[in-house]
Structure formats: C-alpha cells, structure tokens
Amino acid sequence: MSLEILLAAALEATLSLLAEAGFGDAVRDLKDRLARTDARQRRAALEQAMHGRVLASATLVGTYQKQR
C-alpha cells in the first residue's frame, strides 16, 4: 500500500514538473487518458507520452546546439 502511495506521489510530482516546463497540454491529455483506462493501457499511455517528450527535448537540444 505505501509503495502505491509513493509511486502516485512521484508520478504526480513528475507530471507537475512537466506542466511547469511548458508541457501542460500534454500532461492534461495524459491525465485524461490515465483516468479512463486499465493498468496496461495506462502504462502504454505513459510510455508514449514520455517518448514524445524525450523526442521533443532532443529536438530542442539539437536545434539549440546548431544555433551555437
């Protein structure tokens, strides 16, 4: 039970940080998808969202490095 609480708190903190970093729309979309799916679908939605954010971050870093 306490592991679930810690995991939920960590997930909420991560989502809050992503929202603060400018990914608010993606976070809201992810929360909506997580609220209405089963565990396997939630895991897939989280992995898809994180993959998209990693790609977006990598693109931003690549663009920044090319401009320097």
FENPE-V584728 format. One record per backbone hydrogen bond with DSSP energy under -1.0 kcal/mol. NH is the residue of the N-H (numbers start at 1). CO is the residue of the C=O. Records with the same first field share a line. If there is no record, write none. Layout:
BEGIN
NH = CO / CO
END
This chain:
BEGIN
5 = 1
6 = 2
7 = 3
8 = 4
9 = 5
10 = 6
11 = 7
12 = 8
13 = 9
14 = 10
15 = 11
16 = 12
17 = 13
18 = 14
19 = 15
20 = 16
21 = 17
22 = 19
23 = 18
27 = 23
28 = 24
29 = 25
30 = 26
31 = 27
32 = 28
33 = 29
34 = 30
35 = 31
42 = 38
43 = 39
44 = 40
45 = 41
46 = 42
47 = 43
48 = 44
49 = 45
50 = 46
51 = 47
52 = 48
53 = 49
54 = 50
55 = 51
56 = 52
57 = 53
58 = 54
59 = 55
60 = 56
61 = 57
62 = 58
63 = 59
64 = 60
65 = 61
66 = 62
67 = 63
68 = 64
END
